[in-house]
Amino acid sequence: MIGTAFPTSVPVELLTIGDWWRYSVSSLERAEVAYGQGTTSATDDASFLVLGALSLPLDAFDEFRAYALAHDEKQLLFSLLKRRCTEHIPVAYLLGFTQQLGYRFSVDERVLIPRSYLGELLVNRLAPWLPDQVEIASILDLCTGSGCLAVIAADAFAEADVFASDVSPDAIAVANTNIAAYGLDDVIDLRQGDLFAPWTGQKFDVIVSNPPYVTDDSMAHLPREFMQEPALALAAGSDGCDVLERMLAAAAMMLNDEGQIFVDVGHNRELVEARFPRLAFNWLVTEGAEDGVFMLRRDDLLSV
């Protein structure tokens, strides 16, 4: 930790959930940990760690803040906070789960921690880009990772067949766990393979993807927390578009006539537009970003 070493034993003064949250915020600030893997600040990170470790609802801090903790609970929080501050392990990996848009997903170092802007759009059935009257029969989640977007898509589009794939066998194992947890084994067709390789001969109404998009320069300067995520899910060449280029080159033939592809590229809009100057991207506004996700229609991909 910056300025002082982490204590070697549980501080006896900390009695309540509120005490531990305050202490966690201060500890995280002193340790200069990085956020952005499901939390955006020390206060959010501390709430996730404290409430998540105690198996309490993540939105119920005010309700429980005055409750006193048992000795073993204090020991647990202390050990988790120490690892968070000294080893810079993301809270989601420490707890073995994360929560996104009300959905809970199991995660570990085999997969990226879910945080895609696409989740918000899927919950809203991709409106207004997909009007309510449009019938969606098939959705593919490409580079599915933990399977989070496939699960959300299956919930939002109960009438559709949902497909998901990832190049990583490790990610497929985690995705299988999450799909099974939501009872969707018979709903989501999950396969391992590189991009569209598992789907030869098939076409889809909608493709969604949160592919690797981190540039070489950014990869070389990642905070310790992000270095613990699989590089395969992050690294994408000098401009972050290497995987995207292969995806877009084949996307048109994987879409039905009126099909659309939605892709989360983080904060790489300028890099994406520079790499593909002839594509007319539609940039979608979400709560997290005004230009983190683009949409292209099949006709857009055929016009270049």
C-alpha positions as CSV (number, residue, x, y, z in Angstrom):
1,M,0.0,0.0,0.0
2,I,1.1,3.6,-0.6
3,G,2.6,5.2,2.5
4,T,2.0,2.3,4.8
5,A,2.1,-1.5,4.9
6,F,-1.1,-3.4,5.1
7,P,-1.9,-4.5,8.7
8,T,-0.9,-8.0,9.7
9,S,-4.0,-8.6,11.8
10,V,-7.7,-7.7,11.8
11,P,-8.3,-4.2,13.2
12,V,-10.2,-4.7,16.4
13,E,-12.0,-1.3,16.1
14,L,-14.0,-2.4,13.0
15,L,-17.3,-3.7,14.3
16,T,-20.1,-3.1,11.7
17,I,-20.5,-3.5,7.9
18,G,-20.3,0.3,7.7
19,D,-17.0,0.3,9.6
20,W,-15.6,-2.3,7.2
21,W,-16.9,-0.5,4.1
22,R,-15.2,2.8,5.3
23,Y,-12.0,1.0,6.1
24,S,-12.1,-0.8,2.7
25,V,-12.5,2.5,0.8
26,S,-9.6,4.1,2.6
27,S,-7.4,1.0,2.1
28,L,-8.3,0.8,-1.6
29,E,-7.4,4.5,-2.1
30,R,-4.1,4.1,-0.3
31,A,-3.3,1.0,-2.4
32,E,-4.1,2.9,-5.6
33,V,-5.9,-0.1,-7.1
34,A,-7.5,0.2,-10.6
35,Y,-11.2,0.0,-11.3
36,G,-13.3,-0.6,-14.4
37,Q,-13.9,-4.4,-14.0
38,G,-17.5,-4.1,-12.9
39,T,-16.9,-1.2,-10.5
40,T,-15.9,2.4,-11.2
41,S,-14.7,3.8,-7.8
42,A,-13.3,2.9,-4.4
43,T,-16.8,3.2,-2.9
44,D,-18.3,0.8,-5.4
45,D,-15.4,-1.6,-5.1
46,A,-15.7,-1.6,-1.3
47,S,-19.4,-2.2,-1.4
48,F,-19.0,-5.1,-3.8
49,L,-16.3,-6.7,-1.7
50,V,-18.0,-6.3,1.6
51,L,-21.6,-7.2,0.6
52,G,-20.5,-9.9,-1.8
53,A,-18.2,-11.6,0.7
54,L,-21.1,-11.6,3.2
55,S,-23.6,-13.0,0.7
56,L,-25.8,-9.9,1.1
57,P,-27.7,-8.1,-1.7
58,L,-25.3,-5.8,-3.5
59,D,-27.8,-3.0,-3.5
60,A,-28.6,-3.2,0.2
61,F,-25.7,-1.4,1.9
62,D,-27.8,1.2,3.7
63,E,-30.1,-1.5,5.1
64,F,-27.2,-3.5,6.6
65,R,-24.5,-0.9,7.3
66,A,-25.2,-0.9,11.1
67,Y,-25.1,-4.7,11.5
68,A,-22.2,-6.1,13.6
69,L,-20.0,-8.9,12.2
70,A,-19.0,-12.2,13.6
71,H,-15.3,-13.0,14.1
72,D,-15.1,-15.3,11.1
73,E,-16.7,-12.7,8.9
74,K,-14.1,-10.1,9.9
75,Q,-11.4,-12.6,9.2
76,L,-12.8,-13.3,5.7
77,L,-13.2,-9.6,4.9
78,F,-9.7,-8.8,6.1
79,S,-8.1,-11.6,4.0
80,L,-10.0,-10.5,0.9
81,L,-9.2,-6.9,1.3
82,K,-5.6,-7.6,1.9
83,R,-5.4,-9.6,-1.4
84,R,-7.3,-6.8,-3.2
85,C,-4.8,-4.2,-2.0
86,T,-1.5,-6.1,-2.1
87,E,-2.0,-8.4,-5.1
88,H,-4.4,-6.1,-7.0
89,I,-6.8,-9.0,-7.7
90,P,-10.2,-7.8,-9.1
91,V,-13.0,-8.2,-6.6
92,A,-14.9,-10.4,-9.0
93,Y,-12.1,-12.9,-9.1
94,L,-11.8,-12.8,-5.3
95,L,-15.5,-13.6,-4.9
96,G,-15.8,-15.8,-7.9
97,F,-18.8,-13.9,-9.3
98,T,-19.9,-10.6,-10.7
99,Q,-23.2,-8.9,-11.2
100,Q,-24.4,-7.1,-14.3
101,L,-27.8,-5.6,-14.9
102,G,-29.3,-7.8,-12.2
103,Y,-27.7,-11.0,-13.6
104,R,-25.2,-12.9,-11.6
105,F,-22.3,-14.6,-13.4
106,S,-19.6,-16.9,-12.2
107,V,-16.1,-15.7,-13.2
108,D,-12.5,-16.5,-12.7
109,E,-9.2,-15.8,-14.3
110,R,-10.2,-17.9,-17.4
111,V,-12.6,-15.2,-18.6
112,L,-12.9,-11.5,-19.0
113,I,-15.0,-9.9,-16.2
114,P,-18.4,-9.0,-17.8
115,R,-18.8,-5.2,-18.4
116,S,-19.9,-4.9,-22.0
117,Y,-22.1,-1.9,-23.0
118,L,-24.0,-4.5,-25.1
119,G,-25.7,-5.9,-22.0
120,E,-27.7,-2.7,-21.5
121,L,-28.8,-2.7,-25.1
122,L,-29.8,-6.4,-25.0
123,V,-31.9,-5.9,-21.9
124,N,-33.8,-3.3,-23.9
125,R,-34.1,-5.7,-26.9
126,L,-31.7,-3.6,-28.9
127,A,-34.4,-0.8,-29.2
128,P,-34.7,1.4,-31.2
129,W,-32.4,-0.3,-33.7
130,L,-34.7,-3.4,-33.6
131,P,-38.3,-2.1,-33.6
132,D,-40.7,-4.2,-31.4
133,Q,-42.6,-5.5,-34.4
134,V,-39.4,-7.1,-35.9
135,E,-39.3,-10.8,-35.2
136,I,-35.9,-12.1,-34.3
137,A,-35.5,-15.9,-34.8
138,S,-31.8,-16.3,-34.3
139,I,-29.0,-14.5,-32.3
140,L,-25.3,-15.3,-32.2
141,D,-23.0,-14.1,-29.4
142,L,-19.6,-14.2,-30.9
143,C,-16.5,-14.2,-28.5
144,T,-19.0,-15.1,-25.7
145,G,-16.4,-15.3,-22.9
146,S,-18.3,-16.0,-19.7
147,G,-21.6,-16.4,-21.7
148,C,-23.1,-13.3,-20.1
149,L,-24.4,-11.7,-23.3
150,A,-25.8,-15.0,-24.5
151,V,-27.7,-15.4,-21.2
152,I,-29.1,-11.9,-21.3
153,A,-30.0,-12.3,-25.0
154,A,-31.9,-15.6,-24.3
155,D,-33.8,-13.8,-21.5
156,A,-34.6,-10.7,-23.6
157,F,-35.5,-12.6,-26.8
158,A,-37.3,-15.7,-25.5
159,E,-38.7,-16.3,-28.9
160,A,-35.3,-16.6,-30.6
161,D,-32.8,-19.4,-30.9
162,V,-29.5,-18.3,-29.2
163,F,-26.1,-19.4,-30.3
164,A,-22.7,-18.6,-28.6
165,S,-19.1,-19.4,-29.3
166,D,-15.5,-18.6,-28.2
167,V,-12.1,-19.6,-29.3
168,S,-11.0,-20.4,-25.7
169,P,-11.9,-23.8,-24.3
170,D,-11.4,-22.3,-20.8
171,A,-14.0,-19.6,-21.6
172,I,-16.4,-22.3,-22.9
173,A,-16.1,-24.1,-19.6
174,V,-17.1,-21.0,-17.6
175,A,-19.9,-20.1,-20.1
176,N,-21.3,-23.6,-19.7
177,T,-21.5,-23.0,-15.9
178,N,-23.4,-19.8,-16.3
179,I,-25.7,-21.1,-19.0
180,A,-26.5,-24.1,-16.7
181,A,-27.1,-21.8,-13.7
182,Y,-29.9,-20.1,-15.6
183,G,-31.3,-23.4,-16.9
184,L,-30.6,-22.5,-20.5
185,D,-28.6,-25.6,-21.5
186,D,-31.3,-26.5,-24.0
187,V,-31.8,-22.9,-25.2
188,I,-28.3,-21.7,-26.0
189,D,-26.2,-23.7,-28.5
190,L,-22.6,-23.2,-27.2
191,R,-19.6,-24.1,-29.3
192,Q,-15.8,-23.7,-29.2
193,G,-14.0,-22.3,-32.2
194,D,-12.4,-19.2,-33.8
195,L,-15.0,-16.5,-34.8
196,F,-17.5,-18.0,-37.3
197,A,-15.7,-21.4,-37.7
198,P,-18.3,-23.3,-35.6
199,W,-21.1,-21.9,-37.6
200,T,-20.3,-22.8,-41.2
201,G,-23.5,-22.8,-43.4
202,Q,-25.6,-21.0,-40.8
203,K,-27.0,-17.4,-40.9
204,F,-28.4,-15.2,-38.1
205,D,-30.8,-12.3,-37.7
206,V,-28.6,-10.7,-35.1
207,I,-24.9,-11.0,-34.2
208,V,-23.6,-9.4,-31.0
209,S,-20.0,-9.4,-30.0
210,N,-17.6,-8.0,-27.4
211,P,-14.3,-9.0,-29.1
212,P,-10.7,-8.3,-28.1
213,Y,-9.9,-4.7,-28.9
214,V,-7.0,-3.6,-26.7
215,T,-4.1,-2.1,-28.6
216,D,-0.5,-3.2,-28.3
217,D,0.4,0.0,-26.5
218,S,-2.4,-0.3,-24.0
219,M,-1.6,-4.0,-23.4
220,A,2.0,-2.9,-22.4
221,H,0.6,-0.5,-19.9
222,L,-2.3,-2.3,-18.4
223,P,-2.9,-1.9,-14.6
224,R,-2.1,-5.0,-12.6
225,E,-5.8,-5.9,-12.2
226,F,-6.4,-6.1,-16.0
227,M,-3.2,-8.1,-16.5
228,Q,-4.9,-10.9,-14.6
229,E,-7.6,-11.2,-17.2
230,P,-6.8,-13.6,-20.2
231,A,-4.7,-11.8,-22.8
232,L,-6.6,-13.7,-25.5
233,A,-9.7,-11.8,-24.5
234,L,-8.0,-8.4,-24.7
235,A,-5.1,-8.1,-27.2
236,A,-6.0,-7.1,-30.8
237,G,-3.0,-5.7,-32.5
238,S,-1.5,-2.2,-33.0
239,D,-4.8,-0.5,-33.4
240,G,-7.1,-2.9,-31.6
241,C,-8.8,-4.0,-34.8
242,D,-7.2,-7.2,-35.8
243,V,-10.0,-9.5,-34.6
244,L,-12.6,-7.0,-35.7
245,E,-11.2,-7.0,-39.2
246,R,-11.6,-10.8,-39.5
247,M,-15.0,-10.6,-38.1
248,L,-16.4,-7.9,-40.4
249,A,-14.8,-9.6,-43.4
250,A,-17.1,-12.6,-42.9
251,A,-20.1,-11.1,-41.2
252,A,-22.2,-10.4,-44.3
253,M,-22.4,-14.0,-45.3
254,M,-23.3,-15.0,-41.7
255,L,-26.3,-12.6,-41.6
256,N,-29.8,-13.0,-43.0
257,D,-30.9,-10.5,-45.6
258,E,-32.2,-8.0,-43.0
259,G,-29.6,-9.0,-40.4
260,Q,-27.6,-6.7,-38.2
261,I,-24.3,-6.9,-36.2
262,F,-23.7,-5.1,-32.9
263,V,-20.1,-4.8,-31.7
264,D,-18.7,-3.4,-28.5
265,V,-15.3,-1.8,-29.2
266,G,-14.9,0.2,-25.9
267,H,-13.4,3.6,-26.5
268,N,-11.8,2.8,-29.9
269,R,-14.2,4.6,-32.2
270,E,-11.5,6.7,-33.8
271,L,-9.3,3.7,-34.4
272,V,-12.2,1.7,-35.8
273,E,-13.2,4.4,-38.2
274,A,-9.6,4.9,-39.3
275,R,-9.2,1.1,-40.0
276,F,-12.5,0.9,-41.9
277,P,-13.0,4.3,-43.6
278,R,-15.6,3.0,-46.1
279,L,-18.0,1.6,-43.5
280,A,-20.9,3.8,-42.4
281,F,-21.0,2.9,-38.7
282,N,-24.0,3.6,-36.6
283,W,-22.8,4.5,-33.1
284,L,-25.2,3.7,-30.3
285,V,-25.6,5.6,-27.1
286,T,-25.5,3.7,-23.8
287,E,-25.3,4.8,-20.1
288,G,-21.6,4.0,-20.1
289,A,-20.5,5.5,-23.4
290,E,-21.8,7.5,-26.4
291,D,-19.7,5.6,-28.9
292,G,-18.8,2.3,-27.4
293,V,-21.0,0.1,-29.6
294,F,-21.6,0.2,-33.3
295,M,-24.3,-1.4,-35.5
296,L,-24.0,-2.4,-39.1
297,R,-26.6,-3.9,-41.3
298,R,-25.8,-6.6,-43.8
299,D,-26.3,-4.2,-46.6
300,D,-23.8,-1.8,-45.0
301,L,-21.2,-4.6,-45.1
302,L,-22.0,-5.5,-48.7
303,S,-21.7,-1.9,-49.9
304,V,-17.9,-1.6,-49.4
